[in-house]
Each structure stands twice: as structure tokens, then as C-alpha cells.
Amino acid sequence: MKAVGFIPLRKGSKGIPGKNKRKMLGRPLYCWVLTEAIFSKLDEIIVFTDDTEVIEFIENQFKWSSKVKAVLRPENTANDTASTEIAMLDYCESVDYDFDVFCLLQATSPFTKAEHINEGLLKIEEGADSSLSVVKTHRFIWNNNGESINYDYKNRPRRQDFEGLLVENGAVYCTTKKALQTSQNRISGSIVPFEMPEISYTEIDSEADWNIVENLLATNLQQQKKNTKITHLVLDVDGVFTDGKVLFSENGELAKSFDMRDGMGLEILRQFGVKVMVMTSENSALVAARMKKLKIDTVFLGAKDKFGLLQDYCLKNDVEMNSLAYVGDDVNDMANMCRVGWSFAPANAMDEIKRIADINLAKKSGEGAIRKAAQFIKKYNTRF
């Protein structure tokens, strides 16, 4: 059974300009669902967009997954009047419905997890024509005529005794090829709902919505932290190894300044069995040379979506995110710092990072911040 995931994106957004690719916790919004789709049982994921910047980003940053394909979306399927179904059917017809199950995923649903997608697919395997994600709400619903719809207001139930209602959250819709061809709709035939957490019901239509969802997402990641032995230390480079400054000439990058004490701290950590990794958004020959000198063999250069890349590393190497420590200084480190076991911020890190870091280091980047983090990890690991 070939299951295809479909993520439609448009450049335009009236409520929040550029919403789909705006960075939430330091990564483009659509990357949250895209990464989870990769880790799900979907066989292929299509990002259908009229934004060439998104296509370029996906082609450069998701090389680690053979599942993902970015497809240029025709203009007539991406205007303000075009429905999602128009975009879906345009793509389906272009590939002659070459799938068994079609899974529509909402790019603005960052709480969608691989297990939610898998549950939707399971409903199809069990015989449903379609499935959709819902949340259970315990809110009391009224109509414009002043009539209560889902409860008797004269006998108001306690929340724990109230069954509530199931409401679409717009995150995941699965359907068989036959049902889609017949109805031309994302769901039809025998439809089975499956529940997602109530947190996933939040819409992102305004700046206030964005701030609420971003805070909820950060809290949700942090709640997954567990105290365990640190086996890996992940480091950003500029603003962590260095003070963030770089010397340039007309020929390009000339020099970066590194603190020798940091190198010694990492050597000590390795002696105690902690693997050191580097993850930087820059693609720098100077950084590659320095990491080789430090005998750090796991180095990710040019990493713009660090969260997805780190998740992929952990899955392929059977590493728990809770056993990672991470040192970062800017917003592109934020998602990883929320999720790993321990996060550290140099004294001169951005304020947004200091607010979410587990430990704010006494030393600045390029002046022994990594050495301080290494000393903490060495001492912390003696508890296990």
C-alpha cells in the first residue's frame, strides 16, 4: 500500500505575511509537520508550493530523507479563491493517482506528530474510506437563537462527567484513492475520526495566535525532558565556539577566533565517554578544519533546520534526545534546546535563548563557555 503525504503551501497569507516559512522556535513553520511526516509510515511526502524559496530550502536541507519531494504549484491553484481540493486534485491528476492512500497535512499544525499520521493511516488499513484528526472539546456550545446545543443548561454537568464534542483541528486527513477519485473531496464514504491532543486545536491567524502557539510548542517540548546520563554534546559554532565575529576580505572568510580551553574541555569529556558533535548553519572551510584539528568527526555544516537533522541522527543511531546536551546562542538553536536533556547558553547569547536555556553559563562564547558546559556535564554524569 503506497501512502502519499501532501503538504500544500502558498506564498500569500493575509493574517501573517509569509506565515508558512516564518520561523517558529527557529525553524520554518512547515518544517514541524514535514519532519514528522518523514518519520511516519508515509512512503512519500509532497510539498506542493508556489514559493521557489521553499523548494530550494527543501532540496538543500532535506537531502537526509529520500521521502521528500518539492513540487512547483501552478498559479491557478495558489490564488486566494483556490480551495485545497483544487490543489490536491491538480497534483493527483498530474501523477495519475499513483498511490493507494492520500494524506493531506496542514502546514500550520506544528503539534502534529508521526504517531497521529500513523493513526490516520491505520484507520484506512482497518477498512475506513477516510479518516480525519479531531480534538475533544468540553466547551458548552450555543447557537444564535440562544439555544444550548450540546448540554442542558438547567442541569450543567461537571467537566469530568461531560462527554463533550469532537471538533476538526484541520491537521490530518487520510483517504483512499477510490474515495478521492469518486468524491473529489479530502474525506468521503465511511469516515472515522481519531483524536489528537486539545493543544493542537489552536489556529494561527494573527500575531497573538503565533505567540501563543510558539509558547505552547516550547513548553510541550520541554515537558518531554527527562533526567538521564548525557552521552552526547551538540555544539553550534558561531556564537558558541567563537565570539560570533569573522574576518572577511574580498576573497571571502579569513579567520575566526577559537578558545583553546574549550578544546581541552571537549577532550576531557571524550575521555569520559561523551561524544561531541557540531551543528552549524554556516558552510565554512575554516570550521571544518578546526573541527578536524579537535578530532570531532560528526560535523553538520550548512544545517538550516537543525531540529529535523538532529532527530534524524538520533533515530538512525538509537540515541535518546534526553541524553543530549546542547550549547546554542541564537534562535535557530531554540527548538533543539527546548527538547534535549540539558541546554546551555553562553553569557552573550541572545535573550530569547537565555530565557529557554536550562543553564546560563558564566562565560561568554569564545571565552570558555564550552569549557564551563563540559565541566557541568562531567559533574552531572557522576550521578548515574
DABEL-V129744 format. One record per pair of residues at least 12 apart in sequence whose C-alpha atoms are under 6 Angstrom apart, sorted by sequence separation. I is the first residue (numbers start at 0). J is the second residue. D is the distance in Angstrom with one decimal. If there is no record, write none. Layout:
{{I,J,D} {I,J,D}}
This chain:
{{174,186,5.9} {344,356,6.0} {343,356,5.5} {342,356,5.2} {346,360,5.5} {54,69,5.4} {241,256,5.7} {342,357,5.2} {343,358,4.8} {344,359,4.9} {345,360,5.1} {346,361,5.6} {241,257,5.3} {323,339,5.4} {324,340,5.8} {326,342,5.9} {328,344,5.7} {343,359,5.8} {344,360,5.9} {346,362,5.4} {347,363,5.4} {240,257,5.9} {323,340,5.5} {324,341,4.6} {325,342,4.8} {326,343,4.7} {327,344,5.7} {346,363,4.6} {282,300,4.9} {321,339,5.0} {322,340,5.6} {324,342,5.6} {326,344,5.9} {345,363,5.0} {281,300,5.9} {282,301,4.5} {320,339,5.1} {321,340,4.0} {345,364,5.4} {281,301,4.7} {328,348,4.4} {329,349,5.6} {276,297,5.1} {277,298,4.7} {278,299,4.7} {279,300,5.3} {280,301,4.3} {328,349,6.0} {44,66,5.8} {49,71,5.5} {276,298,6.0} {280,302,4.3} {43,66,4.6} {44,67,4.9} {45,68,5.1} {46,69,4.7} {47,70,5.0} {48,71,5.3} {49,72,4.7} {279,302,5.6} {280,303,5.1} {345,368,5.6} {45,69,5.8} {48,72,4.7} {47,72,5.4} {137,163,4.4} {136,163,5.5} {136,164,5.4} {135,164,5.5} {306,335,5.5} {135,165,4.5} {134,165,5.6} {133,165,5.9} {134,166,5.4} {168,200,5.0} {133,166,5.2} {133,167,4.4} {133,168,5.3} {3,41,5.9} {2,41,5.2} {3,42,5.9} {5,44,5.8} {7,46,6.0} {8,47,6.0} {9,48,5.7} {132,171,5.3} {2,42,5.4} {3,43,4.9} {4,44,4.4} {5,45,4.9} {6,46,4.8} {7,47,4.7} {8,48,4.7} {9,49,5.9} {10,50,5.6} {131,171,5.7} {3,44,5.8} {131,172,4.5} {130,172,5.8} {231,273,5.2} {235,277,6.0} {130,173,5.1} {230,273,4.8} {231,274,4.6} {232,275,4.9} {233,276,4.7} {234,277,4.8} {235,278,5.3} {236,279,5.9} {129,173,5.4} {231,275,5.8} {233,277,5.6} {235,279,5.2} {129,174,4.2} {128,174,5.8} {128,175,5.7} {129,186,5.3} {128,188,5.5} {130,190,5.3} {132,192,5.8} {133,193,6.0} {134,194,5.3} {128,189,5.1} {129,190,4.7} {130,191,4.7} {131,192,4.9} {132,193,5.1} {133,194,4.9} {134,195,5.4} {108,170,5.7} {127,189,5.5} {130,192,5.4} {132,194,5.7} {133,195,6.0} {134,197,5.3} {105,170,4.9} {104,170,5.7} {104,171,4.9} {9,77,5.9} {103,171,5.8} {103,172,5.0} {102,172,5.6} {102,173,4.3} {101,173,5.6} {101,174,5.4} {39,113,4.5} {100,174,5.7} {38,113,5.9} {100,175,4.5} {99,175,5.9} {100,176,5.7} {29,106,4.7} {32,109,5.7} {35,112,5.4} {36,113,5.9} {99,176,5.3} {31,109,5.1} {35,113,4.7} {32,111,6.0} {110,199,5.5} {238,328,5.8} {232,323,5.8} {234,325,5.9} {230,322,5.5} {231,323,4.9} {232,324,4.7} {233,325,4.7} {234,326,5.1} {235,327,5.5} {229,322,4.5} {232,325,5.8} {228,322,5.8} {229,323,5.6} {227,322,5.9} {225,321,5.8} {1,98,5.2} {2,99,6.0} {5,102,5.9} {224,321,5.8} {1,99,5.1} {2,100,4.6} {3,101,5.2} {4,102,4.6} {5,103,4.9} {6,104,5.2} {0,99,5.7} {2,101,6.0} {3,102,6.0} {5,104,5.9} {261,367,5.6} {264,370,4.8} {258,365,5.3} {257,365,5.6} {258,366,5.9} {261,369,5.3} {261,370,4.7} {264,373,5.8} {221,337,5.2} {224,340,5.5} {220,337,5.7} {221,338,5.5} {220,338,5.0} {242,364,5.1} {241,364,5.7} {242,365,4.7} {240,364,6.0} {241,365,4.1} {239,364,4.6} {240,365,5.2} {238,364,5.5} {228,380,5.5} {14,204,5.3} {14,205,5.5} {34,307,5.8} {26,304,5.9} {25,330,4.7} {25,331,4.1} {25,333,5.8} {24,333,5.4} {24,334,5.2}}
